[in-house]
């Protein structure tokens, strides 16, 4: 008879960044880890997010970094205590991948690619003994509390010592994050905040046919954007057939979405020339234009043409073009009314999910002992720029440590 005691088996449902990070922490602690992913491979959203350059985190100081998490600042701060942006960067280095800080403060792998990072990570997980089961969809629990999983061979059961749910939010369903877990948790009495689009585009009441046909897809570069009297953010966005999208819009998407939900619409103000002071714009427009058209006057004096000129014509009243002071004001603060966000499945990420109030200090569901949650399925949101990935990884790290503490007590 052997005196060797097998380590506890823990299950992780979801093969995104949070689930994979938890698998690493748990396997390094000596536990047997079984990871289940509904898609044919893990990390699909992680890979797609890195197509344009893998932004892993941000280099800014702690306080401005934490401010990006809005109402959930304090909760995310606790997750980052053991795995913050610098720890994340060192972890990437430990995978044999160098990083650099871009001019915007964003941190990238040296080759800007996500695939080498994921390959190195999965190799380390497999060497640690993590068993990864793809094409396994979680179906909830059976009457005895075991996990139900739909697999290619049919339904199977798993009864781990503890389980982590890291099922993602509700955006990009084709990559696995379809929000189907909401109904399963609600059936167990877990309250879930409705999933809403975050880092998303917005629609207007309707562009003119001219703008839609000529400028849909055109980038609006070097502009400012603000909501109410808040400081203007600078960057770029894109006109779409129905509205606007892009990084500058995403940065304000939470506030815009919340305003639309409260009031039915949200008006943002576009600064077409953020590099020019209002007095300079007015002085340029006040110059006599003689026989030149207003379009040539705007181009000659201020360089406004193309998509910027088209947007000014679209949104400014016709009579404003005869009043230099009024037109100058519109160049610096052109009102754009947004009426609805684009659908959740088009969003980069989602807001809503499992509230932190439904979890204990270990990220365990209060109403379902032994079941923990992490990643985007938690109720928080953040802008793009590395903040999403950092918090997802930190939550997986924190949940795994919470599982270890809970198992030790048992």
Secondary structure, DSSP 4 states (H G I P E B T S, - for coil): -----PPPEEEEE--SHHHHHHHHHHHHTT-EEEEE-SSSSS-HHHHHHTTT--EEEE-S-HHHHHHTTGGGHHHHHHHTTSS-HHHHHHHHHHTT--EEE-TTSEEEETT--SHHHHHHHHHHHHHTT-EEE-S-EEEEE-TTSPEEEEETTEEEEE--SEEEE----SS-GGGT---THHHHHHHTT--EEEEEEES--EE-S---HHHHHHHTT-EEEEEEEEETTSPPEEEEEEE-SSEEESHHHHHTHHHHHHHHHHHS-EEEEEETTTTS-HHHHHHHHTS--TTS-HHHHHHHHH---HHHHHHHHHHS-GGGGG-HHHHHHHHHSEEEEE-EEPPGGGSSEEEEEE-GGGB-TTSBBTTSTTEEE-GGGBS----TTTHHHHHHHHHHHHHHHHHHHHHHH-
